[in-house]
Amino acid sequence: MRTVEARELSTITGERVRLPAPDGLTHLQFRRYAGCPICNMHLRTIAARHEEIRAAGMHEIVVFHSCAEDMLPHQGLLPFSSIADPDRRLYAEFGVETSAGAVLHPRAWTTPMRPGSWPVVARGLRRGGRPYPTGGETVLGLPADFLIDPGGQILSHRYGRHAGDQWEVDELLLLAVRARTQGGPAARTHHA
């Protein structure tokens, strides 16, 4: 089984965060570009239930292939760690890729059109963000999720097949319960 080497990462606000967290599970999320409406809607659901996630013994870390300056308007106020990885070093290490399939799936088209996404996009725009990729960002990025124990063992993972293919909070909480009750790996790979 793959193990994650312990390290410290710098967040977009300059704080240091340990990967993996030494005192609980780590949910490591890889998202697309900073202004992605799909990613930001999903992160708002994570933020809304953050206390519940923390109570389950999990630490959240979200990574974007964007620079910190582009991320701050969109992810700067999230209640968990946001990491800029514009050189895609972590993406490469964890095997997170790009694909035209990211935007060809119907969920990739419909999510940004939902009325609930408009306030999320507007919030980022008011803070100076952009809803489209800039610089080295791409709309072809795929999401990925990893659940990692304090020793660095990857207990479960999911490589998204399209832009909206990521763990929902209820799935994440179920994986945390399984990890605790089974004392080890949850189901390895999950896809919607």
Contact map, one row per residue, 1 for C-alpha under 8 A:
111000000000000000000000000000000000000000000000000000000000000000000000000000000000000000000000000000000000000000000000000000000000000000000000000000001100000000000000000000000000000000000000
111100000000000000000000000000000000000000000000000000000000000000000000000000000000000000000000000000000000000000000000000000000000000000000000000000001100000000000000000000000000000000000000
111110000000000000000000000000000000000000000000000000000000000000000000000000000000000000000000000000000000000000000000000000000000000000000000000000111100000000000000000000000000000000000000
011111000000000000010000000000000000000000000000000000000000000000000000000000000000000000000000000000000000000000000000000000000000000000000000000100011100000000000000000000000000000000000000
001111100000000000100000000000000000000000000000000000000000000000000000000000000000000000000000000000000000000000000000000000000000000000000000000000010000000000000000000000000000000000000000
000111110000000001110000000000000000000000000000000000000000000000000000000000000000000000000000000000000000000000000000000000000000000000000000000000010000000000000000000000000000000000000000
000011111000000001110000000000000000000000000000000000000000000000000000000000000000000000000000000000000000000000000000000000000000000000000000000000000000000000000000000000000000000000000000
000001111100000111100000000000000000000000000000000000000000000000000000000000000000000000000000000000000000000000000000000000000000000000000000000000000000000000000000000000000000000000000000
000000111110000111100000000000000000000000000000000000000000000000000000000000000010000000000000000000000000000000000000000000000000000000000000000000000000000000000000000000000000000000000000
000000011111111110000000000000000000000000000000000000000000000000000000000000000010000000000000000000000000000000000000000000000000000000000000000000000000000000000000000000000000000000000000
000000001111111110000000000000000000000000000000000000000000000000000000000000001111000000000000000000000000000000000000000000000000000000000000000000000000000000000000000000000000000000000000
000000000111111000000000000000000000000000000000000000000000000000011011000100000111000000000000000000000000000000000000000000000000000000000000000000000000000000000000000000000000000000000000
000000000111111000000000000000000000000000000000000000000000000000000001000100000000000000000000000000000000000000000000000000000000000000000000000000000000000000000000000000000000000000000000
000000000111111100000000000000000000000000000000000000000000000000000000000000000000000000000000000000000000000000000000000000000000000000000000000000000000000000000000000000000000000000000000
000000000111111110000000000000000000000000000000000000000000000000000000000000000000000000000000000000000000000000000000000000000000000000000000000000000000000000000000000000000000000000000000
000000011110011111000000000000000000000000000000000000000000000000000000000000000000000000000000000000000000000000000000000000000000000000000000000000000000000000000000000000000000000000000000
000000011110001111101000000000000000000000000000000000000000000000000000000000001000000000000000000000000000000000000000000000000000000000000000000000000000000000000000000000000000000000000000
000001111000000111111100000000000000000000000000000000000000000000000000000000000000000000000000000000000000000000000000000000000000000000000000000000000000000000000000000000000000000000000000
000011111000000011111100010000000000000000000000000000000000000000000000000000000000000000000000000000000000000000000000000000000000000000000000000000010000000000000000000000000000000000000000
000101100000000001111100110000000000000000000000000000000000000000000000000000000000000000000000000000000000000000000000000000000000000000000000000111110000000000000000000000000000000000000000
000000000000000011111111110000000000000000000000000000000010000000000000000000000000000000000000000000000000000000000000000000000000000000000000000011000000000000000000000000000000000000000000
000000000000000001111111000000000000000000000000000000000000000000000000000000000000000000000000000000000000000000000000000000000000000000000000000001100000000000000000000000000000000000000000
000000000000000000001111100000000000000000000000000000000000000000000000000000000000000000000000000000000000000000000000000000000000000000000000000001000000000000000000000000000000000000000000
000000000000000000001111110000000000000000000000000000001110000000000000000000000000000000000000000000000000000000000000000000000000000000000000000011000000000000000000000000000000000000000000
000000000000000000011011111000000000000000000000000000001110000000000000000000000000000000000000000000000000000000000000000000000000000000000000001111000000000000000000000000010000000000000000
000000000000000000111001111100000000000000000000000000000111100000000000000000000000000000000000000000000000000000000000000000000000000000000000011111000000000000000000000000000000000000000000
000000000000000000000000111110000000000000000000000000000111100000000000000000000000000000000000000000000000000000000000000000000000000000000000111100000000000000000000000000000000000000000000
000000000000000000000000011111000000000000000000000000000001111000000000000000000000000000000000000000000000000000000000000000000000000000000000111100000000000000000000000000000000000000000000
000000000000000000000000001111100000000000000000000000000001111000000000000000000000000000000000000000000000000000000000000000000000000000000011110000000000000000000000000000000000000000000000
000000000000000000000000000111110000000000000000000000000000011100000000000000000000000000100001000000000000000000000000000000000000000000000011100000000000000000000000000000000000000000000000
000000000000000000000000000011111000001000000000000000000000011110000000000000000000000000000000000000000000000000000000000000000000000000001111000000000000000000000000000000000000000000000000
000000000000000000000000000001111101001000000000000000000000000110000000000000000000000000000000000000000000000000000000000000000000000011111110000000000000000000100000000000000000000000000000
000000000000000000000000000000111111000000000000000000000000000111000000000000000000000000000000000000000000000000000000000000000001100011101000000000000000000000000000000000000000000000000000
000000000000000000000000000000011111000100000000000000000000000111000110011000000000000000000000000000000000000000000000000000000010100000000000000000000000000000000000000000000000000000000000
000000000000000000000000000000001111101100000000000000000000000000000110010000000000000000000000000000000000000000000000100100001111100000000000000000000000000000000000000000000000000000000000
000000000000000000000000000000011111111100000000000000000000000000000000000000000000000000000000000000000000000000000000000000000011100000100000000000000000000000000000000000000000000000000000
000000000000000000000000000000000011111110000000000000000000000000000000000000000000000000000000000000000000001100001001100000000010000000000000000000000000000000000000000000000000000000000000
000000000000000000000000000000000001111111000000000000000000000000000000000000000000000000000000000000000001001100001000000000000000000000000000000000000000000000110000000000000000000000000000
000000000000000000000000000000110011111111100000000000000000000000000000000000000000000000000000000000000000000000000000000000000000000000000000000000000000000000110000000000000000000000000000
000000000000000000000000000000000111111111110000000000000000000000000000011000000000000000000000000000000000000000000001100000000000000000000000000000000000000000000000000000000000000000000000
000000000000000000000000000000000000111111111000000000000000000000000000000000000000000000000000000000000000000000011001000000000000000000000000000000000000000000000000000000000000000000000000
000000000000000000000000000000000000011111111100000000000000000000000000000000000000000000000000000000000000000000000000000000000000000000000000000000000000000000000001000000000000000000000000
000000000000000000000000000000000000001111111110000000000000000000000000000000000000000000000000000000000000000000000000000000000000000000000000000000000000000000000000000000000000000000000000
000000000000000000000000000000000000000111111111000000000000000000000000000000000000000000000000000000000000000000000001000000000000000000000000000000000000000000000000000000000000000000000000
000000000000000000000000000000000000000011111111100000000000000000000000000000000000000000000000000000000000000000000000000000000000000000000000000000000000000000000000100000000000000000000000
000000000000000000000000000000000000000001111111110000000000000000000000000000000000000000000000000000000000000000000000000000000000000000000000000000000000000000000000100000000000000000000000
000000000000000000000000000000000000000000111111110000000000000000000000000001110000000000000000000000000000000000000000000000000000000000000000000000000000000000000000000000000000000000000000
000000000000000000000000000000000000000000011111111000000000000000000000000000000000000000000000000000000000000000000000000000000000000000000000000000000000000000000000000000000000000000000000
000000000000000000000000000000000000000000001111111110000000000000000000000000000000000000000000000000000000000000000000000000000000000000000000000000000000000000000000100000000000000000000000
000000000000000000000000000000000000000000000111111111000000000000000000000000100000000000000000000000000000000000000000000000000000000000000000000000000000000000000000000000000000000000000000
000000000000000000000000000000000000000000000001111111100000000000000000000000000000000000000000000000000000000000000000000000000000000000000000000000000000000000000000000000000000000000000000
000000000000000000000000000000000000000000000000111111110000000000000000000000000000000000000000000000000000000000000000000000000000000000000000000000000000000000000000000000000000000000000000
000000000000000000000000000000000000000000000000111111111110000000000000000000000000000000000000000000000000000000000000000000000000000000000000000000000000000000000000100010000000000000000000
000000000000000000000000000000000000000000000000011111111110000000000000000000000000000000000000000000000000000000000000000000000000000000000000000000000000000000000000000000000000000000000000
000000000000000000000000000000000000000000000000001111111100000000000000000000000000000000000000000000000000000000000000000000000000000000000000000000000000000000000000000000000000000000000000
000000000000000000000000000000000000000000000000000111111100000000000000000000000000000000000000000000000000000000000000000000000000000000000000000000000000000000000000000010011000000000000000
000000000000000000000001100000000000000000000000000011111110000000000000000000000000000000000000000000000000000000000000000000000000000000000000000000000000000000000000000000010000000000000000
000000000000000000000001111000000000000000000000000011111111000000000000000000000000000000000000000000000000000000000000000000000000000000000000000000000000000000000000000000010000000000000000
000000000000000000001001111000000000000000000000000011001111100000000000000000010000000000000000000000000000000000000000000000000000000000000000000000000000000000000000000000000000000000000000
000000000000000000000000011110000000000000000000000000000111110000000000000000011000000000000000000000000000000000000000000000000000000000000000000000000000000000000000000000000000000000000000
000000000000000000000000011110000000000000000000000000000011111000000000000000011110000000000000000000000000000000000000000000000000000000000000000000000000000000000000000000000000000000000000
000000000000000000000000000111100000000000000000000000000001111100000000000000011110000000000000000000000000000000000000000000000000000000000000000000000000000000000000000000000000000000000000
000000000000000000000000000111100000000000000000000000000000111110000000000000000111100000000000000000000000000000000000000000000000000000000000000000000000000000000000000000000000000000000000
000000000000000000000000000001111100000000000000000000000000011111100010000000000111110000000000000000000000000000000000000000000000000000000000000000000000000000000000000000000000000000000000
000000000000000000000000000000111100000000000000000000000000001111100000000000000001111100100000000000000000000000000000000000000000000110000000000000000000000000000000000000000000000000000000
000000000000000000000000000000001100000000000000000000000000000111110110000000000001110000000000000000000000000000000000000000000000000110000000000000000000000000000000000000000000000000000000
000000000000000000000000000000000000000000000000000000000000000111111110000000000001110000000000000000000000000000000000000000000000000000000000000000000000000000000000000000000000000000000000
000000000001000000000000000000000000000000000000000000000000000001111111000000000011000000000000000000000000000000000000000000000000000000000000000000000000000000000000000000000000000000000000
000000000001000000000000000000000000000000000000000000000000000000111111100000000000000000000000000000000000000000000000000000000000000000000000000000000000000000000000000000000000000000000000
000000000000000000000000000000000110000000000000000000000000000001111111110000000000000000000000000000000000000000000000000000001100000000000000000000000000000000000000000000000000000000000000
000000000001000000000000000000000110000000000000000000000000000101111111111100000001000000000000000000000000000000000000000000001000000000000000000000000000000000000000000000000000000000000000
000000000001100000000000000000000000000000000000000000000000000000011111111110000000000000000000000000000000000000000000000000001000000000000000000000000000000000000000000000000000000000000000
000000000000000000000000000000000000000000000000000000000000000000001111111100000000000000000000000000000000000000000000000110111000000000000000000000000000000000000000000000000000000000000000
000000000000000000000000000000000110000100000000000000000000000000000111111110000000000000000000000000000000000000000000001100101000000000000000000000000000000000000000000000000000000000000000
000000000000000000000000000000000100000100000000000000000000000000000011111111000100000000000000000000000000000000000000000000000000000000000000000000000000000000000000000000000000000000000000
000000000001100000000000000000000000000000000000000000000000000000000011111111000100000000000000000000000000000000000000000000000000000000000000000000000000000000000000000000000000000000000000
000000000000000000000000000000000000000000000000000000000000000000000001011111100000000000000000000000000000000000000000000000000000000000000000000000000000000000000000000000000000000000000000
000000000000000000000000000000000000000000000010000000000000000000000000001111111100000000000000000000000000000000000000000000000000000000000000000000000000000000000000000000000000000000000000
000000000000000000000000000000000000000000000010010000000000000000000000000011111000000000000000000000000000000000000000000000000000000000000000000000000000000000000000000000000000000000000000
000000000000000000000000000000000000000000000010000000000011110000000000000001111100000000000000000000000000000000000000000000000000000000000000000000000000000000000000000000000000000000000000
000000000010000010000000000000000000000000000000000000000001110000000000000001111110000000000000000000000000000000000000000000000000000000000000000000000000000000000000000000000000000000000000
000000000011000000000000000000000000000000000000000000000000111100000000001101011111000000000000000000000000000000000000000000000000000000000000000000000000000000000000000000000000000000000000
000000001111000000000000000000000000000000000000000000000000111100010000000000001111100000000000000000000000000000000000000000000000000000000000000000000000000000000000000000000000000000000000
000000000011000000000000000000000000000000000000000000000000001111110010000000000111110000000000000000000000000000000000000000000000000000000000000000000000000000000000000000000000000000000000
000000000000000000000000000000000000000000000000000000000000001111100000000000000011111111100000000000000000000000000000000000000000000000000000000000000000000000000000000000000000000000000000
000000000000000000000000000000000000000000000000000000000000000111100000000000000001111100000000000000000000000000000000000000000000000110000000000000000000000000000000000000000000000000000000
000000000000000000000000000000000000000000000000000000000000000010000000000000000000111110000000000000000000000000000000000000000000000000000000000000000000000000000000000000000000000000000000
000000000000000000000000000000000000000000000000000000000000000010000000000000000000111111110000000000000000000000000000000000000000000000000000000000000000000000000000000000000000000000000000
000000000000000000000000000000000000000000000000000000000000000000000000000000000000101111111000000000000000000000000000000000000000000000000000000000000000000000000000000000000000000000000000
000000000000000000000000000000000000000000000000000000000000000000000000000000000000100111111100000000000000000000000000000000000000000000000000000000000000000000000000000000000000000000000000
000000000000000000000000000001000000000000000000000000000000000010000000000000000000100111111111100000000000000000000000000000000000000000000000000000000000000000000000000000000000000000000000
000000000000000000000000000000000000000000000000000000000000000000000000000000000000000111111111100000000000000000000000000000000000000000000000000000000000000000000000000000000000000000000000
000000000000000000000000000000000000000000000000000000000000000000000000000000000000000011111111000000000000000000000000000000000000000000000000000000000000000000000000000000000000000000000000
000000000000000000000000000000000000000000000000000000000000000000000000000000000000000001111111000000000000000000000000000000000000000000000000000000000000000000000000000000000000000000000000
000000000000000000000000000000000000000000000000000000000000000000000000000000000000000000111111100000000000000000000000000000000000000000000000000000000000000000000000000000000000000000000000
000000000000000000000000000001000000000000000000000000000000000000000000000000000000000000111111110000000000000000000000000000000000000000000111000000000000001000000000000000000000000000000000
000000000000000000000000000000000000000000000000000000000000000000000000000000000000000000110011111000000000000000000000000000000000000000001100000000000000000000000000000000000000000000000000
000000000000000000000000000000000000000000000000000000000000000000000000000000000000000000000001111101000000000000000000000000000000000000011100000000000000000000000000000000000000000000000000
000000000000000000000000000000000000000000000000000000000000000000000000000000000000000000000000111111000000000000000000000000000000000000011100000000000000000000000000000000000000000000000000
000000000000000000000000000000000000000000000000000000000000000000000000000000000000000000000000011111110000000000000000000000000000000000010000000000000000000000000000000000000000000000000000
000000000000000000000000000000000000000000000000000000000000000000000000000000000000000000000000001111111000000000000000000000000000000000010000000000000000000011000000000000000000000000000000
000000000000000000000000000000000000000000000000000000000000000000000000000000000000000000000000011111111001000000000000000000000000000000111100000000000000000011100000000000000000000000000000
000000000000000000000000000000000000000000000000000000000000000000000000000000000000000000000000000111111101100000000000000000000000000000110000000000000000000001100000000000000000000000000000
000000000000000000000000000000000000000000000000000000000000000000000000000000000000000000000000000111111101100000000000000000000000000000000000000000000000000001000000000000000000000000000000
000000000000000000000000000000000000000000000000000000000000000000000000000000000000000000000000000011111111100000000000000000000000000000000000000000000000000001100000000000000000000000000000
000000000000000000000000000000000000000000000000000000000000000000000000000000000000000000000000000000111111110000000000000000000000000000000000000000000000000000000000000000000000000000000000
000000000000000000000000000000000000000000000000000000000000000000000000000000000000000000000000000000001111111000000000000000000000000000000000000000000000000001110000000000000000000000000000
000000000000000000000000000000000000010000000000000000000000000000000000000000000000000000000000000001111111111100000000000000000000000000000000000000000000000001110000000000000000000000000000
000000000000000000000000000000000000000000000000000000000000000000000000000000000000000000000000000000111111111110000000000000000000000000000000000000000000000000000000000000000000000000000000
000000000000000000000000000000000000000000000000000000000000000000000000000000000000000000000000000000000111111111000000000000000000000000000000000000000000000000000000000000000000000000000000
000000000000000000000000000000000000110000000000000000000000000000000000000000000000000000000000000000000011111111001000000000000000000000000000000000000000000000010000000000000000000000000000
000000000000000000000000000000000000110000000000000000000000000000000000000000000000000000000000000000000001111111001100000000000000000000000000000000000000000000000000000000000000000000000000
000000000000000000000000000000000000000000000000000000000000000000000000000000000000000000000000000000000000111111101100000000000000000000000000000000000000000000000000000000000000000000000000
000000000000000000000000000000000000000000000000000000000000000000000000000000000000000000000000000000000000011111111100000000000000000000000000000000000000000000000000000000000000000000000000
000000000000000000000000000000000000000000000000000000000000000000000000000000000000000000000000000000000000000011111110000000000000000000000000000000000000000000000000000000000000000000000000
000000000000000000000000000000000000000010000000000000000000000000000000000000000000000000000000000000000000000001111111000000000000000000000000000000000000000000000000000000000000000000000000
000000000000000000000000000000000000110010000000000000000000000000000000000000000000000000000000000000000000001111111111100000000000000000000000000000000000000000000000000000000000000000000000
000000000000000000000000000000000000000000000000000000000000000000000000000000000000000000000000000000000000000111111111110000000000000000000000000000000000000000000000000000000000000000000000
000000000000000000000000000000000000000000000000000000000000000000000000000000000000000000000000000000000000000000111111111000000000000000000000000000000000000000000000000000000000000000000000
000000000000000000000000000000000000100110010000000000000000000000000000000000000000000000000000000000000000000000011111111100000000000000000000000000000000000000000000000000000000000000000000
000000000000000000000000000000000010100100000000000000000000000000000000000000000000000000000000000000000000000000001111111110000010000000000000000000000000000000000000000000000000000000000000
000000000000000000000000000000000000000000000000000000000000000000000000000000000000000000000000000000000000000000000111111111000000000000000000000000000000000000000000000000000000000000000000
000000000000000000000000000000000000000000000000000000000000000000000000010000000000000000000000000000000000000000000011111111100000000000000000000000000000000000000000000000000000000000000000
000000000000000000000000000000000010000000000000000000000000000000000000110000000000000000000000000000000000000000000001111111111110000000000000000000000000000000000000000000000000000000000000
000000000000000000000000000000000000000000000000000000000000000000000000100000000000000000000000000000000000000000000000111111111110000000000000000000000000000000000000000000000000000000000000
000000000000000000000000000000000000000000000000000000000000000000000000000000000000000000000000000000000000000000000000011111111000000000000000000000000000000000000000000000000000000000000000
000000000000000000000000000000000000000000000000000000000000000000000000110000000000000000000000000000000000000000000000001111111000000000000000000000000000000000000000000000000000000000000000
000000000000000000000000000000000000000000000000000000000000000000000000100000000000000000000000000000000000000000000000000111111100000000000000000000000000000000000000000000000000000000000000
000000000000000000000000000000000010000000000000000000000000000000000111110000000000000000000000000000000000000000000000000111111110000000000000000000000000000000000000000000000000000000000000
000000000000000000000000000000000010000000000000000000000000000000000100000000000000000000000000000000000000000000000000000110011111100000000000000000000000000000000000000000000000000000000000
000000000000000000000000000000000111100000000000000000000000000000000000000000000000000000000000000000000000000000000000100110001111100000000000000000000000000000000000000000000000000000000000
000000000000000000000000000000001011000000000000000000000000000000000000000000000000000000000000000000000000000000000000000000000111110000100000000000000000000000000000000000000000000000000000
000000000000000000000000000000001111000000000000000000000000000000000000000000000000000000000000000000000000000000000000000000000111111111100000000000000000000000000000000000000000000000000000
000000000000000000000000000000000000000000000000000000000000000000000000000000000000000000000000000000000000000000000000000000000001111111000000000000000000000000000000000000000000000000000000
000000000000000000000000000000000000000000000000000000000000000000000000000000000000000000000000000000000000000000000000000000000000111110000000000000000000000000000000000000000000000000000000
000000000000000000000000000000000000000000000000000000000000000011000000000000000000010000000000000000000000000000000000000000000000111111000000000000000000000000000000000000000000000000000000
000000000000000000000000000000011000000000000000000000000000000011000000000000000000010000000000000000000000000000000000000000000000111111100000000000000000000000000000000000000000000000000000
000000000000000000000000000000011000000000000000000000000000000000000000000000000000000000000000000000000000000000000000000000000000110111111000000000000000000000000000000000000000000000000000
000000000000000000000000000000011001000000000000000000000000000000000000000000000000000000000000000001100000000000000000000000000001100011111000000000000000000000000000000000000000000000000000
000000000000000000000000000000010000000000000000000000000000000000000000000000000000000000000000011111100000000000000000000000000000000001111100000000000000000000000000000000000000000000000000
000000000000000000000000000000111000000000000000000000000000000000000000000000000000000000000000111001000000000000000000000000000000000001111110000000000000000000100000000000000000000000000000
000000000000000000000000000000110000000000000000000000000000000000000000000000000000000000000001111001000000000000000000000000000000000000011111000000000000001111100000000000000000000000000000
000000000000000000000000000011110000000000000000000000000000000000000000000000000000000000000001000000000000000000000000000000000000000000001111100000000000001111111100000000000000000000000000
000000000000000000000000000011100000000000000000000000000000000000000000000000000000000000000001000000000000000000000000000000000000000000000111110000000000111100000100000000000000000000000000
000000000000000000000000001111000000000000000000000000000000000000000000000000000000000000000000000000000000000000000000000000000000000000000011111000000000111000000110000000000000000000000000
000000000000000000000000011110000000000000000000000000000000000000000000000000000000000000000000000000000000000000000000000000000000000000000001111100000111110000000000000000000000000000000000
000000000000000000000000111100000000000000000000000000000000000000000000000000000000000000000000000000000000000000000000000000000000000000000000111110000111100000000000000000000000000000000000
000100000000000000010000111100000000000000000000000000000000000000000000000000000000000000000000000000000000000000000000000000000000000000000000011111111111000000000000000000000000000000000000
000000000000000000011001110000000000000000000000000000000000000000000000000000000000000000000000000000000000000000000000000000000000000000000000001111111110000000000000000000000000000000000000
000000000000000000011111110000000000000000000000000000000000000000000000000000000000000000000000000000000000000000000000000000000000000000000000000111111000000000000000000000000000000000000000
001000000000000000010100000000000000000000000000000000000000000000000000000000000000000000000000000000000000000000000000000000000000000000000000000111111000000000000000000000000000000000000000
001111000000000000110000000000000000000000000000000000000000000000000000000000000000000000000000000000000000000000000000000000000000000000000000000111111100000000000000000000000000000000000000
111100000000000000000000000000000000000000000000000000000000000000000000000000000000000000000000000000000000000000000000000000000000000000000000000111111110000000000000000000000000000000000000
111100000000000000000000000000000000000000000000000000000000000000000000000000000000000000000000000000000000000000000000000000000000000000000000011110011111100000000000000000000000000010000000
000000000000000000000000000000000000000000000000000000000000000000000000000000000000000000000000000000000000000000000000000000000000000000000000011110001111100000000000000000000010000111110000
000000000000000000000000000000000000000000000000000000000000000000000000000000000000000000000000000000000000000000000000000000000000000000000000011100000111110000000000000000100000000011111000
000000000000000000000000000000000000000000000000000000000000000000000000000000000000000000000000000000000000000000000000000000000000000000000001111000000111111000000000000000000000000000011100
000000000000000000000000000000000000000000000000000000000000000000000000000000000000000000000000000000000000000000000000000000000000000000000001110000000001111100000110000000000000000000011110
000000000000000000000000000000000000000000000000000000000000000000000000000000000000000000000001000000000000000000000000000000000000000000000111100000000000111110000100000000000000000000001110
000000000000000000000000000000000000000000000000000000000000000000000000000000000000000000000000000000000000000000000000000000000000000000000111000000000000011111111100000000000000000000000010
000000000000000000000000000000000000000000000000000000000000000000000000000000000000000000000000000011000000000000000000000000000000000000000110000000000000001111101000000000000000000000000010
000000000000000000000000000000000000000000000000000000000000000000000000000000000000000000000000000011111011000000000000000000000000000000000110000000000000000111111000000000000000000000000000
000000000000000000000000000000010000011000000000000000000000000000000000000000000000000000000000000001101011000000000000000000000000000000001110000000000000000111111000000000000000000000000000
000000000000000000000000000000000000011000000000000000000000000000000000000000000000000000000000000000000011001000000000000000000000000000000010000000000000000101111100000000000000000000000000
000000000000000000000000000000000000000000000000000000000000000000000000000000000000000000000000000000000000000000000000000000000000000000000010000000000000000111111110000000000000000000000011
000000000000000000000000000000000000000000000000000000000000000000000000000000000000000000000000000000000000000000000000000000000000000000000011100000000000011100011111000000000000000000000011
000000000000000000000000000000000000000000000000000000000000000000000000000000000000000000000000000000000000000000000000000000000000000000000000100000000000010000001111101100000000000000000000
000000000000000000000000000000000000000001000000000000000000000000000000000000000000000000000000000000000000000000000000000000000000000000000000000000000000000000000111111100000000000000000000
000000000000000000000000000000000000000000001100100010000000000000000000000000000000000000000000000000000000000000000000000000000000000000000000000000000000000000000011111110000000000000000000
000000000000000000000000000000000000000000000000000000000000000000000000000000000000000000000000000000000000000000000000000000000000000000000000000000000000000000000001111111000000000000000000
000000000000000000000000000000000000000000000000000000000000000000000000000000000000000000000000000000000000000000000000000000000000000000000000000000000000000000000011111111100000000000000000
000000000000000000000000000000000000000000000000000000000000000000000000000000000000000000000000000000000000000000000000000000000000000000000000000000000000000000000011111111110000000000000000
000000000000000000000000000000000000000000000000000010010000000000000000000000000000000000000000000000000000000000000000000000000000000000000000000000000000000000000000111111111000000000000000
000000000000000000000000000000000000000000000000000000000000000000000000000000000000000000000000000000000000000000000000000000000000000000000000000000000000000000000000011111111100000000000000
000000000000000000000000000000000000000000000000000000000000000000000000000000000000000000000000000000000000000000000000000000000000000000000000000000000001000000000000001111111110000001100000
000000000000000000000000100000000000000000000000000000011100000000000000000000000000000000000000000000000000000000000000000000000000000000000000000000000000000000000000000111111111000000000000
000000000000000000000000000000000000000000000000000000010000000000000000000000000000000000000000000000000000000000000000000000000000000000000000000000000000000000000000000011111111100000000000
000000000000000000000000000000000000000000000000000000000000000000000000000000000000000000000000000000000000000000000000000000000000000000000000000000000000000000000000000001111111111011000000
000000000000000000000000000000000000000000000000000000000000000000000000000000000000000000000000000000000000000000000000000000000000000000000000000000000010000000000000000000111111111111000000
000000000000000000000000000000000000000000000000000000000000000000000000000000000000000000000000000000000000000000000000000000000000000000000000000000000000000000000000000000011111111100000000
000000000000000000000000000000000000000000000000000000000000000000000000000000000000000000000000000000000000000000000000000000000000000000000000000000000000000000000000000000001111111000000000
000000000000000000000000000000000000000000000000000000000000000000000000000000000000000000000000000000000000000000000000000000000000000000000000000000000000000000000000000000000111111111000000
000000000000000000000000000000000000000000000000000000000000000000000000000000000000000000000000000000000000000000000000000000000000000000000000000000000000000000000000000000000111111110000000
000000000000000000000000000000000000000000000000000000000000000000000000000000000000000000000000000000000000000000000000000000000000000000000000000000000010000000000000000000000011011111000000
000000000000000000000000000000000000000000000000000000000000000000000000000000000000000000000000000000000000000000000000000000000000000000000000000000000111000000000000000000000110011111110000
000000000000000000000000000000000000000000000000000000000000000000000000000000000000000000000000000000000000000000000000000000000000000000000000000000000011000000000000000000100110010111110000
000000000000000000000000000000000000000000000000000000000000000000000000000000000000000000000000000000000000000000000000000000000000000000000000000000000011000000000000000000100000000011111100
000000000000000000000000000000000000000000000000000000000000000000000000000000000000000000000000000000000000000000000000000000000000000000000000000000000011110000000000000000000000000011111100
000000000000000000000000000000000000000000000000000000000000000000000000000000000000000000000000000000000000000000000000000000000000000000000000000000000001111000000000000000000000000000111110
000000000000000000000000000000000000000000000000000000000000000000000000000000000000000000000000000000000000000000000000000000000000000000000000000000000000111000000000000000000000000000111111
000000000000000000000000000000000000000000000000000000000000000000000000000000000000000000000000000000000000000000000000000000000000000000000000000000000000011110001100000000000000000000001111
000000000000000000000000000000000000000000000000000000000000000000000000000000000000000000000000000000000000000000000000000000000000000000000000000000000000000000001100000000000000000000000111
